[in-house]
Amino acid sequence: MTTKQPKSWRDVIEVHPAADLFPEMTADEKLALPKDIKKNGLIAPVALWRADREGPLMLLDGRNRLDAMEDVWGGQGGHLAGAGCAARL
């Protein structure tokens, strides 16, 4: 029996409503970000939040960075969105 891998980090990590307070990147910035991450690595980590020890991890900041990292790894969302990876973000 095989386990279905998530297609995207968005299948694993809920985005907190406060994330909408951060401005959207321009289209040009969104195109440049994966190239920059591939060249320089992820310099600014994403921000995760949990209401309590039992609550789910929620993304406060870093939607574009996570999207860009998926682009860098060829859309391998399951690779990026694995539980172990999410815990290290």
N, CA and C atoms as a LAMMPS dump frame, in Angstrom:
ITEM: TIMESTEP
0
ITEM: NUMBER OF ATOMS
267
ITEM: BOX BOUNDS ff ff ff
-5.0000000000000000e+02 5.0000000000000000e+02
-5.0000000000000000e+02 5.0000000000000000e+02
-5.0000000000000000e+02 5.0000000000000000e+02
ITEM: ATOMS id mol type element x y z
1 1 1 N 0.852 -1.186 0
2 1 2 C 0 0 0
3 1 3 C 0.888 1.237 0
4 2 1 N 0.61 2.157 -0.883
5 2 2 C 1.398 3.378 -0.95
6 2 3 C 0.621 4.533 -0.336
7 3 1 N 1.372 5.433 0.286
8 3 2 C 0.776 6.622 0.873
9 3 3 C 0.85 7.749 -0.146
10 4 1 N -0.259 8.443 -0.32
11 4 2 C -0.283 9.554 -1.267
12 4 3 C 0.514 10.723 -0.693
13 5 1 N 1.498 11.193 -1.456
14 5 2 C 2.327 12.321 -1.043
15 5 3 C 1.596 13.629 -1.325
16 6 1 N 1.746 14.616 -0.43
17 6 2 C 1.154 15.919 -0.706
18 6 3 C 1.729 16.497 -1.997
19 7 1 N 0.914 17.245 -2.716
20 7 2 C 1.361 17.861 -3.961
21 7 3 C 2.041 19.202 -3.707
22 8 1 N 1.72 19.819 -2.603
23 8 2 C 2.234 21.15 -2.309
24 8 3 C 2.343 21.33 -0.804
25 9 1 N 3.184 22.276 -0.398
26 9 2 C 3.253 22.615 1.019
27 9 3 C 1.891 23.095 1.497
28 10 1 N 1.1 23.648 0.58
29 10 2 C -0.233 24.151 0.936
30 10 3 C -1.194 23.024 1.332
31 11 1 N -0.848 21.777 0.964
32 11 2 C -1.646 20.628 1.373
33 11 3 C -1.351 20.225 2.817
34 12 1 N -0.279 20.779 3.388
35 12 2 C 0.181 20.359 4.702
36 12 3 C 0.11 21.488 5.738
37 13 1 N 0.455 22.697 5.33
38 13 2 C 0.534 23.821 6.258
39 13 3 C -0.582 24.819 5.95
40 14 1 N -1.394 25.096 6.959
41 14 2 C -2.46 26.089 6.801
42 14 3 C -1.861 27.497 6.855
43 15 1 N -2.362 28.392 6.025
44 15 2 C -1.9 29.777 6.029
45 15 3 C -2.745 30.566 7.026
46 16 1 N -2.075 31.207 7.979
47 16 2 C -2.758 32.017 8.987
48 16 3 C -3.33 33.267 8.316
49 17 1 N -4.513 33.716 8.728
50 17 2 C -5.102 34.922 8.123
51 17 3 C -4.199 36.151 8.222
52 18 1 N -3.339 36.207 9.222
53 18 2 C -2.437 37.356 9.36
54 18 3 C -1.444 37.439 8.207
55 19 1 N -1.241 36.353 7.492
56 19 2 C -0.323 36.372 6.351
57 19 3 C -0.788 37.375 5.297
58 20 1 N -2.074 37.654 5.264
59 20 2 C -2.6 38.613 4.293
60 20 3 C -2.153 40.045 4.59
61 21 1 N -1.595 40.285 5.783
62 21 2 C -1.1 41.618 6.125
63 21 3 C 0.198 41.942 5.397
64 22 1 N 0.903 40.908 4.944
65 22 2 C 2.15 41.126 4.211
66 22 3 C 1.819 41.41 2.752
67 23 1 N 2.498 42.372 2.148
68 23 2 C 2.178 42.727 0.759
69 23 3 C 2.54 41.613 -0.218
70 24 1 N 1.763 41.516 -1.278
71 24 2 C 2.043 40.547 -2.337
72 24 3 C 3.288 40.975 -3.104
73 25 1 N 4.034 40.002 -3.594
74 25 2 C 5.182 40.294 -4.448
75 25 3 C 4.665 40.636 -5.84
76 26 1 N 5.444 41.417 -6.571
77 26 2 C 5.088 41.701 -7.956
78 26 3 C 5.348 40.45 -8.801
79 27 1 N 4.811 40.426 -9.998
80 27 2 C 5.021 39.282 -10.892
81 27 3 C 6.505 39.088 -11.182
82 28 1 N 7.234 40.172 -11.397
83 28 2 C 8.677 40.073 -11.657
84 28 3 C 9.425 39.501 -10.452
85 29 1 N 9.032 39.928 -9.255
86 29 2 C 9.67 39.406 -8.042
87 29 3 C 9.402 37.906 -7.892
88 30 1 N 8.161 37.503 -8.2
89 30 2 C 7.814 36.08 -8.093
90 30 3 C 8.593 35.233 -9.091
91 31 1 N 8.909 35.786 -10.256
92 31 2 C 9.716 35.064 -11.244
93 31 3 C 11.185 34.988 -10.829
94 32 1 N 11.681 36.04 -10.178
95 32 2 C 13.095 36.095 -9.791
96 32 3 C 13.399 35.289 -8.528
97 33 1 N 12.431 35.125 -7.655
98 33 2 C 12.683 34.492 -6.358
99 33 3 C 13.198 33.059 -6.457
100 34 1 N 12.603 32.182 -7.271
101 34 2 C 13.153 30.822 -7.355
102 34 3 C 14.617 30.801 -7.811
103 35 1 N 14.962 31.654 -8.75
104 35 2 C 16.356 31.719 -9.22
105 35 3 C 17.279 32.165 -8.095
106 36 1 N 16.827 33.154 -7.324
107 36 2 C 17.637 33.656 -6.226
108 36 3 C 17.821 32.587 -5.146
109 37 1 N 16.756 31.871 -4.818
110 37 2 C 16.856 30.823 -3.804
111 37 3 C 17.762 29.697 -4.286
112 38 1 N 17.667 29.36 -5.567
113 38 2 C 18.536 28.306 -6.098
114 38 3 C 20.001 28.729 -6.017
115 39 1 N 20.281 30.001 -6.301
116 39 2 C 21.648 30.503 -6.293
117 39 3 C 22.182 30.709 -4.87
118 40 1 N 21.378 31.315 -4.006
119 40 2 C 21.85 31.748 -2.685
120 40 3 C 21.292 30.961 -1.509
121 41 1 N 20.342 30.087 -1.782
122 41 2 C 19.675 29.387 -0.689
123 41 3 C 18.609 30.271 -0.059
124 42 1 N 17.905 29.699 0.891
125 42 2 C 16.857 30.451 1.598
126 42 3 C 17.533 31.253 2.7
127 43 1 N 17.56 32.558 2.552
128 43 2 C 18.246 33.42 3.509
129 43 3 C 17.32 33.815 4.652
130 44 1 N 16.1 34.202 4.343
131 44 2 C 15.124 34.601 5.363
132 44 3 C 14.148 33.444 5.58
133 45 1 N 14.168 32.828 6.758
134 45 2 C 13.278 31.69 6.983
135 45 3 C 11.811 32.114 7.005
136 46 1 N 10.947 31.161 6.74
137 46 2 C 9.517 31.416 6.844
138 46 3 C 9.144 31.473 8.318
139 47 1 N 8.018 32.094 8.629
140 47 2 C 7.56 32.219 10.012
141 47 3 C 6.34 31.33 10.216
142 48 1 N 6.475 30.395 11.143
143 48 2 C 5.378 29.507 11.496
144 48 3 C 4.875 29.86 12.888
145 49 1 N 3.614 29.539 13.157
146 49 2 C 3.004 29.843 14.441
147 49 3 C 2.099 28.685 14.836
148 50 1 N 2.018 28.454 16.137
149 50 2 C 1.136 27.417 16.667
150 50 3 C 0.436 28.009 17.889
151 51 1 N -0.881 27.932 17.948
152 51 2 C -1.638 28.526 19.048
153 51 3 C -1.309 27.852 20.377
154 52 1 N -1.081 26.554 20.331
155 52 2 C -0.704 25.807 21.534
156 52 3 C 0.033 24.542 21.104
157 53 1 N 0.524 23.79 22.058
158 53 2 C 1.326 22.594 21.741
159 53 3 C 0.581 21.587 20.879
160 54 1 N -0.71 21.543 21.014
161 54 2 C -1.508 20.566 20.27
162 54 3 C -2.039 21.115 18.948
163 55 1 N -1.96 22.415 18.769
164 55 2 C -2.516 23.04 17.57
165 55 3 C -1.643 22.805 16.35
166 56 1 N -2.231 22.973 15.178
167 56 2 C -1.462 22.785 13.945
168 56 3 C -0.505 23.95 13.692
169 57 1 N 0.577 23.662 12.995
170 57 2 C 1.468 24.727 12.545
171 57 3 C 0.727 25.551 11.5
172 58 1 N 0.881 26.866 11.591
173 58 2 C 0.272 27.756 10.618
174 58 3 C 1.354 28.686 10.087
175 59 1 N 1.292 28.989 8.8
176 59 2 C 2.27 29.864 8.173
177 59 3 C 1.857 31.312 8.367
178 60 1 N 2.745 32.098 8.992
179 60 2 C 2.498 33.531 9.153
180 60 3 C 3.105 34.326 8.01
181 61 1 N 4.299 33.938 7.587
182 61 2 C 4.999 34.67 6.536
183 61 3 C 5.89 33.711 5.77
184 62 1 N 5.871 33.811 4.445
185 62 2 C 6.753 32.984 3.63
186 62 3 C 6.06 32.229 2.514
187 63 1 N 4.818 32.598 2.199
188 63 2 C 4.102 31.898 1.121
189 63 3 C 4.892 31.922 -0.183
190 64 1 N 5.395 33.081 -0.551
191 64 2 C 6.139 33.185 -1.81
192 64 3 C 7.428 32.396 -1.765
193 65 1 N 8.106 32.393 -0.612
194 65 2 C 9.346 31.624 -0.49
195 65 3 C 9.084 30.128 -0.618
196 66 1 N 8.022 29.648 0.008
197 66 2 C 7.697 28.224 -0.11
198 66 3 C 7.293 27.875 -1.54
199 67 1 N 6.512 28.746 -2.182
200 67 2 C 6.162 28.523 -3.593
201 67 3 C 7.419 28.485 -4.453
202 68 1 N 8.347 29.41 -4.188
203 68 2 C 9.589 29.468 -4.969
204 68 3 C 10.428 28.217 -4.762
205 69 1 N 10.487 27.718 -3.534
206 69 2 C 11.261 26.497 -3.28
207 69 3 C 10.647 25.312 -4.003
208 70 1 N 9.327 25.271 -4.091
209 70 2 C 8.697 24.209 -4.881
210 70 3 C 9.097 24.333 -6.343
211 71 1 N 9.171 25.554 -6.851
212 71 2 C 9.614 25.767 -8.233
213 71 3 C 11.05 25.285 -8.421
214 72 1 N 11.913 25.571 -7.457
215 72 2 C 13.32 25.173 -7.545
216 72 3 C 13.448 23.661 -7.639
217 73 1 N 12.644 22.949 -6.88
218 73 2 C 12.719 21.492 -6.881
219 73 3 C 11.74 20.867 -7.86
220 74 1 N 11.397 21.596 -8.898
221 74 2 C 10.584 21.062 -9.976
222 74 3 C 9.171 20.716 -9.596
223 75 1 N 8.603 21.464 -8.665
224 75 2 C 7.227 21.215 -8.267
225 75 3 C 7.06 19.984 -7.41
226 76 1 N 8.147 19.498 -6.83
227 76 2 C 8.09 18.324 -5.961
228 76 3 C 7.545 18.727 -4.594
229 77 1 N 6.297 19.118 -4.558
230 77 2 C 5.689 19.595 -3.325
231 77 3 C 5.735 18.589 -2.205
232 78 1 N 5.611 17.32 -2.532
233 78 2 C 5.678 16.294 -1.503
234 78 3 C 7.016 16.291 -0.8
235 79 1 N 8.079 16.555 -1.561
236 79 2 C 9.425 16.617 -0.969
237 79 3 C 9.507 17.771 0.02
238 80 1 N 9.015 18.918 -0.356
239 80 2 C 9.103 20.104 0.475
240 80 3 C 8.102 20.056 1.616
241 81 1 N 6.947 19.473 1.389
242 81 2 C 5.871 19.55 2.354
243 81 3 C 5.838 18.398 3.343
244 82 1 N 6.811 17.518 3.301
245 82 2 C 6.837 16.415 4.252
246 82 3 C 6.836 16.923 5.676
247 83 1 N 6.295 16.146 6.586
248 83 2 C 6.167 16.593 7.979
249 83 3 C 7.514 16.949 8.599
250 84 1 N 8.547 16.172 8.317
251 84 2 C 9.859 16.467 8.863
252 84 3 C 10.384 17.794 8.371
253 85 1 N 10.193 18.089 7.086
254 85 2 C 10.652 19.356 6.515
255 85 3 C 9.879 20.514 7.121
256 86 1 N 8.579 20.375 7.254
257 86 2 C 7.761 21.45 7.789
258 86 3 C 8.18 21.767 9.223
259 87 1 N 8.552 20.756 9.988
260 87 2 C 8.952 20.983 11.362
261 87 3 C 10.259 21.757 11.437
262 88 1 N 11.103 21.633 10.44
263 88 2 C 12.386 22.331 10.439
264 88 3 C 12.269 23.745 9.892
265 89 1 N 11.185 24.067 9.217
266 89 2 C 11.02 25.405 8.676
267 89 3 C 10.94 26.348 9.836
